[in-house]
Amino acid sequence: MLETTELTKAFKGKTVVKDVSLYLNKGESVGLLGPNGAGKSTTISMICSLLKPSSGDVRFHGKSIVKNPGTIRKVIGVVPQEIALYEELSARENLKFFGGIYKLKGMELDRRIQEVLEIVGLQERQKELIKTYSGGMKRRINIAAALLHEPEIVIMDEPTVGIDPQSRNHILETVRLLNQEKGTTVLYTSHYMEEVEQLCSRVYIMDHGQMIASGTKQELLQILSGEETMQLKLEGDRGGIVEELDGFTDILQIDETEEGLKLIVKKGSNILSGVVHAAERHQVQVINIHVHTPSLEDVFLHLTGRKLRD
C-alpha cells in the first residue's frame, strides 16, 4: 500500500535519515521505534510529503508521492507530536476549521464532526474552548481532526506523551478501534514500548537515522532467543557489584534500573549463586530476583544500547 525506498534526508550537509526502507500493508498497525533523535519524525514528515527527501522515494499504490504529493495528502491523517489546535476556539470550531481544509462542508462536515467526537469520547465537551481542556483532551481532539476525512492511513507520532492514564487508555482503545474494526492502516511511534507491543503487528527500530531491525514481535524477540533477563531488586551502593558482574562471561549486558539491575544472561547459565555472592561481597542486599524471557524492550536495548526514553 505504501512503501519507502532508501529514503534519505540531509540538512546543511548533515544526514539525519539514511536509506530508510519500510512498507505498510493495507489494514496493518505498524510500530516505528527509536530514541529521540533517531530520525522518526523526519521520516514521517517525508512520508506525509511535508519534507522532500534528499534521495530515495515514497510510493503509494506504486506511484511516487515525491513527484505528486497531492495523492497521499487526500488519504492520510496525521496526529503530530505537538498539539496543533487553536486555543481560543472550541473543539467543534477547531474541527469545523480543519474539516474545511479537507473540503468538507454542510451536512457532511457536521456528520463527520459528530462521528469523530464520538470516537474520541468528547461529544459532550465540544462547545468548550480548547484552552480549558486538559492535555489528554487536547490530544484526543488532535486525533479527531486527523480522522475527519476518513483517511486510509493514520500516522500517530507519540500521541500519548505527557497525558493522564485515563486519556492514554482511551487513545489506545481508539487506535485499536480504527485498526481492528474500521480497517484503517496505522503507523504508530511511541516512547512507550508496551504501547507498541499492544497495538502493532510489525515493528521497525531506528537509530542514528537508519533502520537497524524490523519484523514481527516474535521475529524481533528471536534476536535474543538464546538469552534470559534477570531482574535484581537491590539495596545499597551498586558501583562495586556492577564492576564485578561486568567480568562475568555469561552476563552479556548490564543495565541499571530504579530498583536495581537488569542483566541479560546466556540462556541456561548457572550464575545465580555467583551474583548473590558478589552482592554479599559488596554489602548490597538482594531483595528480589526475577528471571524471565527477554521482552521487546530488552531487544531494543540490545540493539541501541540506550533506553527508549533517553
TORPAKOL-841008 format. One record per residue: x, y, z of N, C-alpha, C in turn. Coordinates in steps of 0.001 Angstrom, whole numbers, padded with zeros to 6 digits, always signed. Layout:
% residues N
XYZXYZXYZ ...
END
This chain:
% residues 310
+000825-001208+000000+000000+000000+000000+000864+001264+000000 +001832+001313+000925+002766+002433+000996+004157+001884+001245 +005142+002433+000536+006499+001923+000650+007507+003056+000507 +008515+003057+001362+009638+003976+001183+010844+003164+000727 +011634+003744-000170+012811+003050-000711+014029+003925-000538 +014959+003470+000300+016242+004144+000536+016048+005655+000767 +015100+005964+001625+014752+007354+001927+015892+008011+002705 +016365+009151+002214+017495+009844+002832+017183+011341+002907 +017558+011955+004042+017373+013396+004202+018592+014003+004890 +019121+015062+004275+020263+015780+004855+019889+017252+005016 +020335+017832+006139+020158+019259+006400+021538+019894+006530 +021828+020860+005641+023122+021576+005678+024295+020599+005727 +024203+019580+004919+025302+018618+004811+025293+017516+005840 +024396+017583+006840+024329+016547+007863+023171+015598+007558 +023479+014326+007404+022456+013326+007089+021757+012894+008370 +020443+013096+008436+019677+012736+009638+018837+011480+009421 +018544+011158+008160+017890+009895+007814+018635+009318+006621 +018986+008029+006712+019798+007430+005650+019245+006077+005222 +018872+005985+003956+018497+004715+003312+017407+003956+004069 +016367+004678+004497+015280+004030+005238+014269+003415+004265 +014079+002119+004392+013095+001402+003585+012111+000720+004514 +010826+000981+004312+009784+000323+005092+008535+000210+004239 +007589-000595+004671+006340-000714+003926+005175-000904+004885 +004004-000489+004440+002761-000691+005179+001792-001441+004274 +001288-002566+004743+000219-003271+004043-001128-002687+004467 -002111-002786+003613-003438-002271+003925-003985-002959+005176 -004475-002144+006136-005090-002680+007343-004125-003051+008446 -002820-002822+008251-001826-003143+009280-001723-002043+010330 -001250-002418+011507-000817-001458+012517+000668-001719+012752 +001506-000755+012375+002960-000935+012372+003600+000063+013325 +004541-000406+014129+005239+000448+015078+006566+000942+014524 +006901+002191+014832+008204+002764+014496+008836+003248+015793 +009896+002563+016209+010538+002840+017492+011930+003397+017301 +012346+004191+018268+013698+004711+018258+013834+005789+019307 +015028+005987+019849+015233+007051+020845+015092+008415+020196 +014991+009460+021025+014950+010819+020496+016156+011064+019595 +015900+011695+018461+016986+011972+017528+017292+010839+016580 +016497+009768+016615+016759+008625+015747+016377+008891+014299 +015490+009878+014076+015063+010194+012719+013625+009820+012423 +012860+009445+013462+011477+009007+013253+010603+010124+012680 +010640+011302+013318+009767+012395+012888+010143+012898+011493 +011428+012916+011183+011855+013313+009838+011346+012318+008803 +011425+011047+009126+010913+010010+008222+009417+010191+007990 +008679+010431+009080+007232+010636+008973+006932+011865+008110 +007690+012943+008294+007463+014162+007508+007662+013913+006019 +008614+013039+005671+008818+012713+004258+007687+011835+003731 +007215+010904+004544+006094+010053+004131+004848+010895+003889 +004652+011926+004728+003470+012799+004614+003605+013840+003510 +004759+013906+002864+005073+014889+001813+005306+016292+002362 +005532+016411+003686+005852+017713+004276+007314+018083+004046 +008169+017067+003906+009581+017269+003588+009908+016497+002318 +010688+017118+001443+011135+016417+000248+012444+015697+000546 +012519+014402+000268+013758+013678+000573+014921+014155-000285 +016130+014041+000280+017340+014345-000497+017542+013300-001578 +017168+012050-001261+017183+010973-002248+016239+009878-001765 +015958+008927-002633+015008+007881-002298+013596+008279-002711 +012643+007412-002416+011279+007650-002874+010264+007119-001871 +009064+007696-001917+007894+007204-001181+006831+006899-002224 +006327+005674-002209+005346+005270-003218+004056+004821-002537 +002944+005310-003057+001613+004937-002569+000880+004228-003704 +000536+002968-003461-000049+002130-004519+000800+002176-005789 +002134+002149-005575+003057+002071-006699+003414+003384-007360 +002785+004499-006950+003054+005786-007577+003819+006703-006630 +004810+007407-007151+005657+008272-006333+004882+009473-005814 +004939+009693-004512+004299+010882-003936+005291+012036-003835 +006566+011752-004071+007550+012829-004121+007254+013708-005335 +006874+013063-006431+006548+013800-007654+005115+014335-007633 +004229+013641-006917+002822+014038-006889+002287+013947-005454 +002649+014905-004583+002282+014827-003166+000787+014863-002893 +000005+015425-003813-001438+015505-003601-002091+014145-003449 -001471+013133-004029-002018+011768-003959-002137+011290-002522 -001089+011483-001727-001074+010982-000354-001845+011903+000583 -001848+013192+000308-002482+014156+001218-003990+013963+001326 -004583+013396+000304-006024+013159+000321-006423+011988+001212 -005488+011078+001456-005862+009807+002104-005138+009566+003426 -004356+010539+003869-003564+010333+005085-004020+011292+006180 -004049+010810+007414-004325+011634+008579-003127+011599+009508 -002716+012759+009985-001503+012845+010812-001842+013409+012185 -001440+012684+013220-001552+013162+014603-000146+013570+015026 +000175+014870+015055+001552+015301+015319+001932+015170+016786 +003251+015227+017004+003782+015137+018364+003315+016319+019217 +003309+017500+018624+002891+018709+019338+001396+018960+019099 +000734+019543+020095-000684+019891+019948-000835+020932+018841 -001712+020661+017879-001919+021571+016747-003381+022006+016714 -003760+022860+017672-005139+023339+017795-005140+024830+018113 -006275+025481+017848-006442+026895+018194-007087+026996+019577 -006315+027499+020533-006724+027520+021938-007972+028375+022183 -008154+029430+021408-009269+030358+021640-010564+029905+020966 -010514+028777+020263-011709+028228+019633-012181+027009+020415 -013441+026681+020275-013962+025458+020894-013498+024243+020100 -013700+023058+020673-013347+021822+019971-014096+021734+018644 -015399+022028+018690-016205+021952+017461-015719+022960+016414 -015384+024172+016855-014900+025189+015923-013572+024777+015296 -012700+024164+016088-011450+023640+015542-011723+022597+014472 -012618+021657+014778-012912+020594+013828-013573+021141+012560 -014395+022163+012723-015029+022778+011554-013975+023423+010662 -012989+024081+011287-011903+024709+010532-011097+023659+009761 -010671+022593+010473-009860+021570+009812-010671+020805+008770 -011960+020605+009035-012817+019968+008041-012889+020782+006767 -012910+022108+006903-012917+022982+005734-011655+022820+004898 -010518+022622+005572-009260+022400+004853-009347+021113+004021 -010049+020110+004564-010252+018856+003825-011387+018969+002805 -011941+020196+002643-013015+020478+001681-014323+019782+002038 -014520+019551+003341-015807+019057+003826-016685+020257+004142 -017981+020139+003928-018867+021257+004229-020295+020765+004437 -021112+021664+004975-022534+021383+005132-022833+020200+006028 -023835+019431+005647-024285+018286+006447-023213+017211+006557 -022414+017061+005497-021340+016060+005525-020317+016407+006600 -019950+017683+006700-018998+018120+007727-019595+017934+009120 -020848+018306+009310-021499+018134+010613-021532+016661+011023 -021821+015794+010052-021873+014354+010334-020510+013834+010770 -019471+014249+010053-018126+013768+010375-017652+014317+011718 -017983+015571+012036-017599+016138+013331-018225+015323+014458 -019500+014997+014339-020162+014209+015371-019546+012814+015483 -019202+012225+014362-018628+010876+014376-017262+010852+015052 -016402+011823+014710-015058+011799+015303-015096+012196+016774 -016018+013088+017144-016168+013426+018565-016614+012208+019362 -017444+011386+018768-017878+010156+019432-016732+009171+019561 -015914+009071+018529-014765+008165+018556-013822+008524+019695 -013562+009821+019890-012609+010243+020930-013286+010534+022265 -014612+010374+022320-015337+010499+023583-015477+011909+024117 -015613+012904+023244-015696+014299+023704-016906+015031+023133 -017943+014306+022729-019121+014965+022159-019814+015880+023170 -019725+015539+024463-020382+016363+025488-019597+017636+025805 -018342+017706+025363-017494+018865+025685-017153+019694+024447 -017844+019452+023348-017449+020027+022067-017544+021546+022001 -018386+022181+022825-018567+023626+022760-017614+024388+023675 -016820+023672+024451-015889+024318+025375-014604+024705+024647 -013972+025807+025092-012738+026285+024470-011602+025299+024715 -010739+025154+023730-009595+024245+023841-008691+024625+025013 -008584+025931+025311-007698+026354+026403-008174+025858+027766 -009421+025411+027854-009928+024868+029119-009733+023350+029208 -009260+022742+028140-009087+021285+028092-007813+020850+028816 -007836+019631+029328-006618+019010+029856-005735+018593+028682 -004479+018239+028997-003558+017788+027940-004083+016569+027206 -004679+015623+027960-005214+014421+027334-006378+014717+026410 -007251+015647+026807-008394+016015+025974-007927+016699+024690 -006904+017550+024800-006374+018213+023603-005836+017176+022620 -005131+016187+023141-004576+015161+022249-005688+014363+021575 -006793+014154+022286-007915+013426+021685-008571+014241+020567 -008646+015568+020737-009173+016407+019667-008192+016441+018488 -006883+016407+018786-005880+016297+017726-006140+015066+016862 -006463+013955+017530-006771+012718+016805-008053+012882+015997 -009064+013497+016617-010333+013715+015915-010120+014511+014630 -009281+015551+014683-009011+016366+013498-008375+015545+012384 -007518+014596+012751-006843+013758+011749-007778+012743+011101 -008944+012487+011734-009862+011458+011245-011037+012020+010453 -011152+013343+010370-012332+013965+009774-012624+013485+008354 -011575+013321+007542-011769+012988+006129-011727+011477+005867 -011876+010683+006946-011872+009219+006853-010642+008707+006089 -009445+008983+006624-008216+008621+005904-007995+007108+005840 -007324+006676+004787-006948+005269+004657-005788+004935+005590 -004903+005915+005782-003707+005732+006622-003707+006811+007699 -003445+006406+008948-003271+007366+010036-001869+007197+010611 -001138+008303+010689+000192+008298+011300+000095+009010+012637 +000482+008312+013697+000426+008875+015051+001842+008992+015605 +002277+010229+015804+003635+010489+016255+003628+010771+017761 +003855+009735+018539+003893+009821+020007+002649+010514+020564 +001463+009944+020340+000220+010631+020709-000121+010612+022193 +000636+009882+023009+000274+009781+024430+001301+010409+025364 +002209+011214+024822+003255+011818+025663+002646+012816+026636 +002955+012662+027911+002609+013652+028918+001146+013768+029261 +000388+012666+029158-001039+012746+029488-001395+011782+030613 -002595+011956+031164-003034+011127+032288-003373+009712+031817 -003326+008725+032735-003566+007323+032356-004919+007083+031698 -005971+007796+032147-007298+007584+031555-007320+008005+030083 -006762+009167+029782-006711+009626+028389-005838+008701+027548 -004743+008254+028148-003849+007348+027426-004576+006065+027045 -005308+005482+027994-006057+004261+027706-007109+004493+026628 -007752+005664+026685-008780+005971+025678-008146+006075+024294 -006973+006694+024200-006288+006823+022915-005887+005449+022379 -005380+004583+023248-005004+003233+022805-006224+002467+022297 -007347+002607+022988-008576+001955+022535-009038+002532+021197 -008841+003843+021007-009199+004477+019738-008376+003900+018597 -007074+003710+018840-006199+003136+017805-006647+001717+017468 -006976+000926+018490-007463-000441+018248-008744-000420+017413 -009658+000477+017764-010916+000596+017030-010657+000932+015560 -009803+001912+015324-009518+002320+013950-008914+001181+013148 -007975+000469+013755-007259-000576+013039-008070-001863+012909 -008602-002368+014022-009224-003684+014021-010669-003671+013522 -011419-002609+013811-012824-002581+013419-013075-001802+012126 -012321-000737+011916-012545+000080+010721-011543-000223+009616 -010503-001028+009925-009543-001424+008896-008578-000336+008475 -008433+000707+009303-007512+001797+008981-006068+001332+009158 -005222+001679+008206-003794+001374+008309-003153+002393+009248 -002355+001910+010219-001784+002789+011248-000266+002647+011288 +000428+003788+011289+001860+003833+011596+001983+004577+012918 +002525+003901+013936+002461+004410+015310+003866+004512+015889 +004260+005725+016292+005523+005873+017010+005228+006205+018471 +006081+005731+019354+005849+005958+020783+007144+005832+021554 +007180+006485+022714+008276+006281+023665+007907+005223+024693 +006734+004627+024540+006290+003610+025488+006242+002261+024780 +007226+001416+025093+007358+000131+024419+006101-000715+024541 +005453-000664+025722+004279-001517+025928+003140-001140+024992 +003064+000125+024578+002019+000531+023639+002204-000159+022293 +003433-000157+021804+003721-000783+020514+003482-002286+020593 +003851-002898+021723+003610-004334+021884+002114-004642+021853 +001307-003767+022428-000144-003976+022455-000797-003773+021093 -000331-002764+020346-001074-002286+019189-000575-002788+017841 +000703-003140+017750+001318-003304+016427+001673-004755+016111 +001411-005139+014870+001729-006496+014431+003167-006596+013932 +003698-005492+013390+005095-005448+012959+005760-004205+013537 +007083-004258+013658+007822-003167+014290+009093-002879+013500 +009378-001577+013317+010666-001122+012791+011398-000397+013916 +012701-000624+014011+013520+000054+015019+014574+000901+014303 +014582+002211+014631+015544+003151+014051+016542+003613+015096 +017745+003909+014642+018741+004560+015493+019736+005279+014598 +020142+006479+015005+021098+007282+014235+020674+007425+012777 +019359+007585+012553+018858+007850+011209+018734+006645+010304 +019046+005457+010824+018996+004265+009991+018078+003201+010602 +017544+002353+009745+016742+001228+010206+017690+000111+010627 +017602-000309+011893+018548-001313+012372+017908-002680+012592 +016568-002746+012595+015883-004039+012730+014424-003871+012349 +013824-004961+011900+012394-004932+011593+011853-006349+011593 +010545-006457+011788+009903-007768+011765+008697-007796+012683 +008065-008957+012777+007001-009131+013755+007621-009129+015143 +006789-009006+016157+007314-009013+017526+008071-010309+017806 +007515-011439+017355+008172-012721+017582+009507-012810+016850 +009560-012268+015636+010821-012284+014885+011879-011446+015584 +011496-010297+016120+012459-009458+016832+012917-010120+018125 +012000-010794+018804+012371-011477+020043+013365-012608+019795 +013379-013142+018583+014324-014205+018247+015772-013725+018293 +015963-012383+018191+017316-011823+018276+017962-012199+019605 +017129-012287+020661+017640-012650+021987+017116-014013+022440 +016855-014898+021486+016274-016200+021835+017216-017061+022667 +018507-016780+022597+019472-017560+023376+019804-016924+024714 +019009-015956+025133+019289-015249+026376+018082-015211+027310 +018348-014868+028551+017304-014643+029547+017566-013299+030221 +016521-012726+030789+016649-011471+031521+016539-011756+033016 +017487-011232+033776+017479-011383+035233+017301-009996+035850 +016181-009812+036532+015865-008527+037148+016208-008605+038637 +017099-007728+039116+017521-007734+040516+017009-006482+041223 +016302-006666+042332+015925-005551+043198+016942-005493+044328 +017645-004357+044433+018781-004254+045352+018644-003069+046289 +019347-003165+047407+019502-002028+048325+020973-001882+048643 +021496-000653+048481+022903-000403+048752+023587+000180+047527 +024852+000528+047698+025647+001125+046620+025970+000056+045577 +025557+000315+044309+025701-000718+043271+027028-000654+042519 +027805+000418+042731+029001+000621+041920+029925-000575+041865 +030261-001133+043030+031203-002250+043085+030668-003509+042437 +029400-003825+042688+028833-005057+042137+028718-004979+040613 +028398-003787+040088+028321-003637+038631+029678-003917+038009 +030732-003381+038619+032087-003591+038100+032464-005071+038131 +032096-005770+039210+032432-007200+039295+031620-008030+038301 +030306-007766+038229+029456-008537+037319+029842-008327+035862 +030432-007187+035564+030865-006899+034202+031928-007889+033725 +032569-008543+034684+033587-009531+034336+033047-010945+034155 +031768-011167+034423+031155-012489+034245+030940-012748+032747 +031515-013811+032224+031416-014087+030776+029993-014429+030342 +029171-014966+031261+027804-015345+030895+026822-014175+030974 +027275-013025+031484+026435-011827+031515+026770-010989+030278 +025787-010835+029402+026005-010172+028120+025753-008668+028183 +024898-008245+029124+024567-006818+029211+024077-006498+030614 +024467-005330+031117+024038-004864+032434+023429-003480+032278 +022200-003320+032771+021532-002014+032750+021049-001689+034159 +021341-000472+034619+020859-000045+035930+019413+000432+035812 +018579+000044+036773+017182+000462+036829+016956+001233+038119 +015753+001740+038302+015448+002485+039530+015604+001601+040759 +015219+000336+040633+015216-000555+041795+016480-001396+041923 +017272-001501+040866+018454-002363+040948+019147-002515+039611 +019240-003780+039141+019936-004072+037902+019105-004994+037018 +019261-004825+035715+018700-005770+034751+019877-006401+034015 +019956-007719+034052+021043-008445+033405+020499-009259+032242 +021170-009203+031103+020904-010127+030001+021971-011210+030089 +021533-012457+030293+022478-013559+030511+022237-014659+029494 +023269-015478+029268+023125-016615+028363+022103-017594+028920 +021222-018077+028049+020161-018975+028470+020753-020249+029062 +020222-020626+030231+020678-021855+030884+021948-021698+031696 +022518-020500+031749+023748-020303+032529+023429-020351+034021 +024348-020883+034784+024137-021070+036227+024938-020002+036981 +024446-018752+036948+025207-017657+037550+024526-017076+038774 +023383-017642+039163+022610-017051+040249+023411-016966+041539 +024059-018067+041895+024830-018062+043149+025987-017076+043067 +026614-016962+041888+027718-016022+041707+027268-014584+041880 +026070-014271+041390+025520-012920+041521+025239-012608+042989 +024650-013580+043701+024326-013384+045120+025600-013189+045937 +026616-014008+045672+027884-013875+046406+028554-012531+046109 +028453-012066+044865+029027-010763+044502+028326-009652+045286 +027021-009771+045431+026264-008779+046203+026714-008772+047662 +026912-009966+048221+027366-010062+049617+028725-009406+049791 +029627-009642+048846+030978-009079+048952+030967-007551+048925 +029991-006988+048230+029926-005527+048104+028868-004922+049019 +028407-005742+049985+027448-005296+051001+026191-004695+050362 +025730-005354+049327+024484-004971+048660+023440-006036+048989 +022290-005592+049462+021228-006532+049835+020349-006851+048625 +020179-008159+048360+019320-008603+047259+017908-008797+047815 +016979-007964+047400+015591-008011+047883+014772-009018+047078 +015028-009050+045763+014214-009910+044898+014982-010206+043611 +014810-011422+043086+015386-011791+041789+014277-012389+040927 +014138-011871+039696+013118-012393+038778+013783-012698+037443 +013646-013945+036989+014227-014362+035711+013091-014589+034717 +013222-014003+033532+012177-014168+032518+012793-014091+031124 +012017-014476+030124+012493-014384+028743+012541-012920+028328 +013437-012551+027422+013588-011137+027044+012317-010549+026432 +012121-009256+026680+010983-008508+026121+011454-007713+024914 +010492-007060+024257+010830-006200+023125+011741-005050+023567 +011538-004575+024791+012417-003508+025296+013846-004019+025477 +014005-005277+025902+015343-005863+026012+016017-005914+024647 +015244-006266+023613+015776-006290+022246+016223-004894+021845 +015386-003906+022152+015723-002519+021819+017037-002106+022487 +017177-002389+023772+018402-002036+024493+019609-002762+023921 +019403-004011+023545+020492-004792+022959+020962-004168+021646 +020026-003677+020838+020364-003138+019527+020927-001729+019594 +020399-000912+020506+020777+000508+020532+021684+000876+021699 +021649+000062+022752+022441+000391+023942+021894+001547+024726 +020656+001980+024410+020041+003109+025103+018613+002775+025474 +018136+003344+026576+016745+003181+026925+015879+003993+025961 +014650+003535+025741+013771+004176+024783+013456+005610+025162 +013424+005926+026471+013037+007272+026909+014224+008225+027018 +015416+007803+026587+016575+008696+026645+016329+009937+025815 
END
